[in-house]
Amino acid sequence: MTSLESLREATVAYSQRMGIEEMFRDFKKGGYNLESTGLEAERLLALVLLITFAYTVGVAARRVATLNNNTI
């Protein structure tokens, strides 16, 4: 059930949500293992920013490779 007007809108919204869910999973328990760092306050924020940057670069590289019909 959705409040979106078309199947296309609902599919795009769901796809974006799943991407966000996967990102949070990666941050918490995936390769980044953020929960086990034991960091607090400013150091935790700095690490989150660094991970966010690295994750964004990885996603962008994958999209470029997909557009160029290459694989990473």
PLY file of the C-alpha trace (Angstrom):
ply
format ascii 1.0
element vertex 72
property float x
property float y
property float z
element edge 71
property int vertex1
property int vertex2
end_header
0.00 0.00 0.00
1.34 3.42 -0.94
0.25 7.01 -1.22
2.25 7.44 -4.43
0.23 7.84 -7.58
1.96 5.43 -9.94
3.75 2.12 -9.87
6.86 3.84 -11.26
6.94 6.35 -8.37
6.48 3.57 -5.83
9.24 1.49 -7.44
11.69 4.42 -7.43
10.87 5.28 -3.81
11.27 1.66 -2.70
14.56 1.36 -4.57
15.91 4.47 -2.85
14.78 3.18 0.54
16.51 -0.16 -0.02
19.71 1.67 -0.95
19.56 3.59 2.32
18.86 0.40 4.29
21.86 -1.29 2.67
24.06 1.71 3.48
23.05 1.62 7.16
23.69 -2.12 7.28
27.15 -1.60 5.79
27.90 1.20 8.25
26.78 -0.76 11.30
27.76 -4.36 10.74
29.16 -4.62 7.22
32.70 -3.94 6.15
32.89 -0.69 8.13
31.78 -2.25 11.44
31.06 1.18 12.93
29.33 -0.15 16.06
32.45 -1.91 17.33
34.75 1.13 17.18
33.85 2.37 20.65
34.32 5.96 19.50
32.31 8.85 20.90
31.45 12.45 20.01
33.89 14.21 17.67
35.92 11.12 16.77
32.77 9.17 15.93
31.50 12.06 13.81
34.84 12.26 11.97
34.73 8.52 11.27
31.12 8.69 10.07
32.04 11.51 7.68
35.01 9.55 6.36
32.93 6.41 5.88
30.19 8.43 4.18
32.73 9.88 1.76
34.24 6.46 1.02
30.80 4.92 0.54
29.73 7.74 -1.80
32.88 7.34 -3.90
32.24 3.61 -4.14
28.62 4.08 -5.20
29.61 6.73 -7.75
32.34 4.50 -9.19
29.86 1.66 -9.54
27.36 3.89 -11.33
30.01 5.19 -13.74
31.16 1.64 -14.45
27.57 0.56 -15.05
26.97 3.46 -17.43
30.16 2.54 -19.31
29.13 -1.14 -19.38
32.14 -2.11 -17.29
32.19 -3.99 -14.02
33.98 -3.29 -10.79
0 1
1 2
2 3
3 4
4 5
5 6
6 7
7 8
8 9
9 10
10 11
11 12
12 13
13 14
14 15
15 16
16 17
17 18
18 19
19 20
20 21
21 22
22 23
23 24
24 25
25 26
26 27
27 28
28 29
29 30
30 31
31 32
32 33
33 34
34 35
35 36
36 37
37 38
38 39
39 40
40 41
41 42
42 43
43 44
44 45
45 46
46 47
47 48
48 49
49 50
50 51
51 52
52 53
53 54
54 55
55 56
56 57
57 58
58 59
59 60
60 61
61 62
62 63
63 64
64 65
65 66
66 67
67 68
68 69
69 70
70 71
